[in-house]
Amino acid sequence: MRRQLFALTGLLAFLASSAVCADIAVPAQAFDLHAWKLQVPGPLEVKDLRSYSSGYFFLNESKEMVFSLDAAEKGTTPNTHYVRSELRHLPNWTVDASHTLTGELRVVSHLQPDKLTVLQIHGIMQDGDNAPPLLRIALNHGDLYAAVKAENSGDKTDMVLLKPGVKTEYVKVAITVKGGQLRIAVDGQEKLVRDLSYWKFSNYFKAGLYPQATKGTAQVYFRSLKAE
């Protein structure tokens, strides 16, 4: 019975958001999303994004991919207190391989507290269960931070200031993992280099809007997004 109610809640959220935004442009018209899926409140997982748009996820007149949320909404994914409108890149990989995630984005936030995550490297166990996120690129009261797990348990996180005073400005972020090393560049300047030999989990990229708040609204606007 609980499973049926859970599925029905997600379906109703999907129908409501789709009905309201049926005439809003689809992000896949301007972005290559064939290797991504989307998580939105419900919770709902959208695996085919070729024709999907909603109030949570749409393409604006400037051809930006927009993620939008009211943090007070219900319908979180498991193991979190917060809703999300967030893409999940489908390939899983290890840190000894070579992978990059690049994006140009800006944030408009009225969250309380004013904290949200826009890019992630998320860990995953061999059985498919969630492991800790290795990296979160986050806005904290208008400043851009990297939250990097310092060891495998996920109990210790290093907070590295990447760029202060970003607020609503566009920022270009490039995340590279190659040969067991993490590099982060912001607006073309390298800001962080970290050895990842301690990290034993597989990983995948995420991008979008994941607020660390339960009050207020926020939007994240992507001019570009590419994962390799």
N, C-alpha and C positions, 0 to 999 in steps of 0.2 A: 504493500500500500504506500509506504513512504517513497519507494522508487517511482511509483506512478504519479504521486503528487509532485515529486521533484521534476520529472519529465514534463508534466503539464505546466508547471510554473515557468520552465524554460521556454516551452512552446508559446505560451501567452506573451512572454516578454518579447520573443522574436516577432510574433504577429503584430504586436502593438508598435514596436519600433519600425518595422517594415512598412506598415500601413501609413504611418505619419510621414515617412520619408521616401515614398515610392518614386517621387519625381526628382530626388537628389542624385547627382552623378555618382557613378561607381568608381572607386579608387583604382580598380584594375584597368580602367581605360587609360591611365597615365603611368601606372607602376606595375612592374613585373612581380606578381604575387602568386605565381604558380607553385612555388615551394614554401608557401606560408599557409597557416590557418589562423583563425581569429577567435579570441575569447572575449565575450561581452556578458553583462549582467544577465542573470537567469538562474544559474549560469548556462550559457549557450555556447557551443563550439561550432563555428562555421568553417567547413573544410573546403568548400568550393566558393572562391571569392570572385569568380569571373563576372557575376551579375549582382553581387551583394553590395547594398549600402543601407544605412540606417541612421538614426539619430546619434548612434555611438561611433559611426565609422562612415565617412563620406568624402567626396572630392569637392572642394569649393571652386569658385569661379576663377581663382588664381592657379588652379591645377595643383593645389596642395592636398595631401592626404591628411584628413582631420580625424583625430580621436577626441571624443567629447563625453564627459560624464558628470553626473551629480553624485558626489561621494556618499550621499545619504541613501542611495538606492539599495535595495535588497538584491540577493542573488550572487553571493561570492562563490568563487571556486574553492575547492577543499583546502584546508590548512592555512587560511588567511581570514582576516576580519574585514578586508577591503575589496570592493568591486574593482573591475578592470575593463578596459577596452584595449586589447593588446594582441599583437601578432606574435605567433610562435613559428620560428623557422623549423622546417621539418627535419633536416639532417641532424643527426647526433655525431659528435666527433670528440677526439681526445686532444689534450694540450700539446702533444708531441707532433700533431699535424699542423697544417697551415690554413688559417681561416681569417677572414676580415669582415667587419661590419662597419659601414660608413653611412652617415646621414647628416643632412642639414635640416635644422628644426628650430622652432621657437615655441614658447609656452605662454599661455595666458591662464593664470591661476588665481582663484578666489577661495582656495582651500583653507581650512582651519584644523590643524596647523598647515602651513604652506609648504608641504613636502610631497614630492611625487617622483616616480621613476620613469625614465623615458627609453632607456636601452638596458639590456641585460645579457650576461652570459650565465645561463642557469644550469646547474648540475642535475644529472639524472643517474639513477642506479641501474645496474644491469637488468634488474627485474622490472624496470619501468617506473618505479617509485621516484618521487622527487628527492633530490639531494639539495644541499644549500646552493644559493646563487653565488657563483664565484665572483661576479662583478655586477654592480648596479651603477649606471650613470643616472644621477639624480639631481633635481633642483631642490635646494633647501633654502627657503626664504630668498629666492632670486639668485643664489650662488650655485655654481655647477660643481658637483662633487663626484668622485669615484669611491664607491664603497666596495672594498676588496677583501674577501675572506683571507685571513692570514694563516689558516691551517685547515686541515681536512674536516674537523668536526663541525665547523661553521660557527663555533662559539665566539671567536674573536674576529672583529672586522676593523680594518684600517680605513679611516676616512681621509681622503686626499683631495684638497681643494684644487680643482682644475682651472676655474675661472670665476672670479668674484663679479658680482653686479651684472649678471647676464639678464636677469628680469625677463622682459619680453623680446629681447633681441634675438636675431638668428645666430645660431652657433653651428659650426661644422665639427663633427666628432668622428674620428677614425679609430677603431679598435682592431688591433692585429694580434693574433696568437700564432706563433711560429716556433717550432723546435723547443717547446717548453718555456717560452718567454711571452709575457704580455706587454704590449706597447699601446699607449693611448696618446693621440694627438688631438689638440683642439685648435681650430682655425689655423691649421698648418704647423703648429708648434708642438713638439713632443713634450708631454707633461708627466708621463709616468712610464717607467720600465720596471717590470717585476718578474723575478724567476718563479716559475710555477711547478718546480719539480716535486713539491709537496702535494700537489692536487691530483687525486687518483680517480676522480669521477669522470664520466663522459659528460658532454655539455651540448647546449643548443643556444641559439640567439633568440632574443625577444625584443620587440620594439613597440612603442605606443604610449599608453597612459595607464599607469598603475599608481594611484594615490596612496600615500601613507596617512590617510585622514578619513573621517566619516562625516564631515560637514563641508559644505561649499561645492563649487563647480570648478572645472578646469577643461582646457582644450590644449592639445598638442598638434602643431601644424608641421608636417614634413614636406620640404621642397624636394628632397631626394632621400632614397633609402636603398641600400644594396648590400646583400650578404653573399659571400663567396666561401 
